[in-house]
């Protein structure tokens, strides 16, 4: 008998949700950085564990909405939580339980009331590889403060420690039913979105201050003139001329570095040589533009 279901992976920004997702599915399906708001969409990673298929949904970090973009991100989180078969709440072992974690715990309660039934919650305390044993014991001791009836799993998404037991536990929570995706699927993201996210990751890793929050990538065209070559033309949007200047850099050095880094990941993902044409444009207030957010798939 097969089992399959959705596991919503929730947590504050930068607790390691995307790193966990990539480690669990055995490949890169979610971009990773130390900047808040890196994950803007619900990213699904597909993992088959024996006769069970887990669809791990990497959610944007829960936060109070500040504009149309973050309002949509918050709405997506609530929808995914309400529709999940199980919830994995991820905490940062280094930082302990804080106000943000309590806010998320309350949100889980609201989502379950909307859904009409309580999805089982599991807590993963991530980044244990950075703590000494006595520090880990202290960190785990505060988890019950969240008031959740949940199994607790100490893990390191970076090293893989504890992931096997956690995945086995989540698999046991899935309802009986056929697989939701092909057995060899790794994600449900369309190709152009994968490409855009890899370019965005390369850009946000190399920029600071307000630039990572203000940039978005839109893939204009992808063509494959022959089997061993893919041509990608993409726009990077920012919100001001000063941000554009930072992203292009003196003599175009920054945008060349972004393109070179993105090309490596794209070639690994697409399995062929990639010609990448990047341009940077100012799109003032795009984070508050509902029509534009619809266009780039942030719903």
N, C-alpha and C positions, 0 to 999 in steps of 0.2 A: 504494500500500500504506500502510495506516495503522499507527501505533504508539501504544502507550499503556502507562503504568506509574506506579508510586509512587516518589516521591523523599522520603525521610525527611530532614527538616531538623533537625539536631542542633546543640547548642552549650550553653555556659554560660548561666545567666540573664542577660538584658539585653544580649546581643550583637547583637540586632536581627532575630531570626528572624521575629517577627510583622510587623515593618515590611517586611521582604523579601517575605513572603508577600502582603501587601496590595499592594505595588508590582508584583509579578509578575503577579497576576491582574487588576490594574486596578480594584480595589474593596476595601472593608473587609470582610474575613472573619475577622480575628483582632484582638482588642483589644490595645492598646499602652499600656504605662506603664513607668516606670523602677523599679518595685517587683519584687523577686524573686517567683517563683511566680505571676506574672500568668497565664501559660498553664497550665491544670490538666488539659486534655484534649488529645487529638491532634486538631488542627483541620486539615481538609482544604480546600485551595484548588485549583480546577480551572483549568488554563490550556491553551488550544489554540494550538499554534504550527505553522501549516501543517497537515500531515497527522499531526501528533503531538499527543497529549493527555498533559500532565503533571499528575499529582495530587500537589501539594506538601503534605506532612504536617508541620505546625508542631508540634513536640514540646515538652512541658514541659522546662524546663531541667534537665539531668542533675544530680542531687545525691544524697547519701546519705540514705536514708529516715529520718525522725524520728518519724512517726506513721502511722496508717492512710492518711491522705490522700497523703502524700509517698511511701509504699510503693506505693500504687496508681499514682501518677504514674510512678515508676521502672519498675514492671512494664509499664506501657503503652509507655514508651519502648523497653524491650527487645523487646516484641512487634512494634512498628512497625519497628524496625531489622531484626529477623529476617525480616520479610516484605517489605522494600523491594526494588525493582529497582535503586535507586541511593541513595547517601547523600550529603547535602551537609552537611559540617561547617563551621559558621560560627564565625569567630574575630573578636575585637574588636581592630582595628588599633591603637587607642589603648593597650590594656593589654598587648599582646604575648602570647606563649605562656606560660601559667601552669600550676600544678598541676591546676586544673580541666580544662583542655584535654587534658592528658596522661591524666587519669582517663577522659575521654570517648573518647580514642583507644584506650585499652585496652578500653573497653566495646564499641567497634565490633568489635574482634577477637573478643570473646566472642560477640557477636550473630551474626557470620558463622559461627562454629563451630557454634552452635545451628542455624542455617539449613542448614548443610551445604555452603554455597557462599559465595564472597566477593562481595558486592554492591560494584560499583565506588564508590570514595569520591572526591568532589571537595571541595576546600577553598575557601571564600569568605572572604576577609579584608575584613571590613566596616568602615565608618566611615572610609574613606580621605579623605573630604572634610575631616576634622578634622586631617589631618597635612600637614606640609610634605614636599616630595619626598624629602629626605634621611631624614626620619623614617620614611616609608613603606618606603624601601629597607631600613632597619634592621629594621623590623617583619617584612618578608617574609623576611629572611635567617634568622630564627629558626623559621620554619614547619617546615623539614625535621626539627627536633628531635622532632617527634611520631612520626617513624618510619613514616609512612603513604605508600604508593605512590599519589599523588594529584596531579591537575592543580590548580594554584593560580590563583584569579581574584580580583584586588583589585576591590572594589565599594563603592558607597555606596547602600544601600537607600533612604536618605532622598532623595538627588538623582537616583537612577537610573543613575549612572555605572557602566559595566561590566555592567549587567544583561543587555543584549542578547546579548553573547558568552557569558555564563554560561548563560542559558536555551537558547541554541543548542547548547551543549555537552551539557547535561543531556538535551535532546530526542534527541540522537544515541545516548544510552545506553539508551533505552527499547526494549523488545522489540516485535516485530511483533504486531499484534492489533487487534481492534476497540476503539473508544472505550469507556471504562468508565462515563462519565456523558454526559448529553446535551451536545451541542456548545456550547450556550449556558449551561451550568451554571457557577456560580462557587464553590459550596461544597456539601457534603453535610449541613451542620448543619440540624437541624429548626428551624422558625420560633421555637418557644418558647426554644430554647437561644440562638439569635441575640439575641433580646430580652433574656434574662437576662444575657448577656455584655456587652451595651451598657450596661445598668444598672450592672453591677459595675464596668465601666471608669470610669463617671462617679463612682462612689463611691470607688474606690481612688485616683483622681487628686486627690481632695480631702481625704484623710485621711492620717495619719502614724502613726508608732510601730508598734504591733502590729495596728492596726485593719485595714489592707489584707489581711494574712495570715489574719485571723480572720473575714472576712465572706464570705458566699456569697449568691447570689440565687436564689430559687425563684419561677417564674411560676405563680401560682395559676389565673389565668383570662385568656383573650383572647377578646374578642367584637367583632364588626363589625356594629353595628346598621344602618349604611348604608355605601355605598361609600366615602364621603369621611371616615369616622371609625372608628378602632379604639380600643377600651377595653382597657387592660392593668391587671391587679391583680397586684402582686408583693410578695413578702416579702424583706427583707434580714435574713439571720441574722448575729448576732455571738455571741461567747462570754462576754461579761460585761456587767454593768450599766454599767460605766464606758465600755466601747466603745459601747454603745447611746447613752449621753449625748453622746459625741463626735459620733456619726453624726447624731443629731437636731439637736444644736446649740442654742444659746440662742434661745429663742422659735421653735424649729423652722427656723432659718435654714439650717442645713447640709443637712437633708434636702430642703428646698425647692430649694436650689442643685443638689443631685444630681439631683432630678427634672427641673428645667429643662434641665440639660445633657443628660440622657439622652433627654428628649423630642425635642430637636433631632435627635439621631442616629437615634432610632426613626422619626421622620417621614421622614427621608431614606431610611431602609432600607425602610419599608413603603409609602412613596409616598402617604401620606394624613395627615390630622390625627390626633394621638394624645392620648387622655386617660389619664394615668398616675396610678395610685393606689398609693403606696408606703407600707409600714409596716415597722417595725424590731422584731425580736423577739430575745430572748436564747435561744440554744440551746447550752447548755454542752457543751463537748467534742465538737462535731459533727465535727471533723476525725478523731476516733477512732471514730466511729459507723459501722460497716460497713453497717448497714441504711439509714442516711440517705445515705451515699455512693452506694449502689445506686440509691436513689430519685432522686437528682439527676444520675445518669448518669456518675459518675466511676468507671470500671471498670478 
